Amino acid sequence: MMKKFSLLALAGLIALPGIASASAGKMPSDLAQRVDELSRQLDELKAQLAKQNEELAAVGNQVDDMGEEFDAKSEAWDLASRVQLYGDFRTRLDMMTSETARQYSVWDVANGFNAAMGQQFGFSGPYSREMVRMAVNGFKMYTPQQRAGLFQMMGYAPLASDDVDNDTMMTNRLRLNMRVPVTENVDFKGRLAMYKAWGMESNPAAPMGSPFTLDSFNWDGNSTRQPVDNVVRVDRAFVNWNNIAGKPIWFSFGRRPTTDGPPAHIRLNNDERMATPIAYMDYPFDGATLGIAYDWGSETLGVGRLRFCGGRGFEDGLSTNQLNDMDFFGIDWDILQRGPRLLNLQAFEAFNLVNTPDGINFPNPLELSGITAGNGILDKSNLGNLYHTTLIYMDKVSNFNYFLVGGWSRTDPEGYDEAGNSLLGSWWAPLDSQDGFALYAGIRYDIDDLRLKLGLEYNWGSEYWISMSPGHDDLYNSKLATRGQVAEVYMLYDLPTGEAISKYAKTFMRLGYQYYKYDYSYSGSWLGGPVDVDELASDPFNAQFYPALDDMSQIYLSFDIYF
């Protein structure tokens, strides 16, 4: 508009001299000066307009560049907004004292047995397995006292009890969680973990040959759950396909979220359930789940979920290995759930249990003592099947949390390994099924004004109880696998560290004490026959692969940071 007005004014000014000349015949000098001034102003205005146009063009170019840059970065921003990252870090101090029971060493018994077989057959080994089994059956005809006397004459007596302690052990654990939506109904969840002891790149909690070997050696079933080294490993990695066909049905597959299940989250100070199976199935494995959710239509009963689960605990490899895959199949049923209230039934079968897991070599005392020929290592064998059922009820009333769990296990042995071990059997014992039972109860009272939570737990396991809990978080021995009794008291204190920055943020310390009293040996293992701890020294055939504990005490203090 300014440009148009200026041009019209200019045209008028140009016409003025003609008009003036026609009327007066001569233009006054002041009018000529005004025309010159207006011409100068017009030139300045044109220059300003040209400059403004240049600036506007430059701004336009900047906007175009910003648009291109935004388009280039929008994909990355979208990815960042979709990926949720959160995690936790824990430093923990453990102080442990324990005492082994008086018992025979399996190496002494193997050497003595070799000498006795030489006298029996008139020549030295190695012998065939059929001859060894025949000799074992012959020795079983003697009483325990007679066998003990025979070995005493050969110079083999029970080992005295011994103290096994660790006054201080420090560990660091880092876990990084992620969740990424893929489509409207598909998402990925994963967790990376590093767990190590201070000053070590190996596991000082369970060196081979210690009383904790059978319950805490490192393998696929407890990967990331033992303080091994500073390597970051995949702890969980699975995909969920939800809302299948528009129904409350989902399918999930991958490295399963199967550790720290209920009621462990109460003791570990987590507000929500941390895994699908309950704590008696504390076992990292690879598998799949098909689930369906439902609503009871009742405020009291809440909702429920039924899951059909399967997984693999051992891959047999090529057919030349002459092994079968070790697989799991079962159900996990949240019968009802409303807030902290949960009633859950879990039942599964484990097929083709192996005597030793992948990556672990157990020594074979029969071969190492010269009784039989071989490589000195216990070759892998399928031993049979295991049935497992547990039931849990938990709830919270005001500030009072409580739970009660019952468990049942049953073995179905189908064979022996090369050392005569079977499911819950030793020395070629009859292949009889054995039933095991367990109870687990606990309470926690929250004192919100003091930021304190006080808890007490107790569990018991029978002679033939098998808990599938190699992924335990008890450092030395899984308390829920104990064939005996464990009592635990603990305190949680939420640290006054200021306002939380995110919904995941939490800082607290946990101080606790555990006391284990073992009634039977081989807690946590299905390989070999459990023996009454008080009877270990009464019979050479009660010899143990590794020292059996009589009791253990453990004090722990941890600082946990969730972010």
Order of alpha helices (4+ residues) and beta strands (2+ residues): alpha-alpha-beta-alpha-alpha-alpha-beta-beta-alpha-beta-beta-alpha-beta-beta-beta-beta-alpha-beta-beta-beta-beta-beta-beta-beta
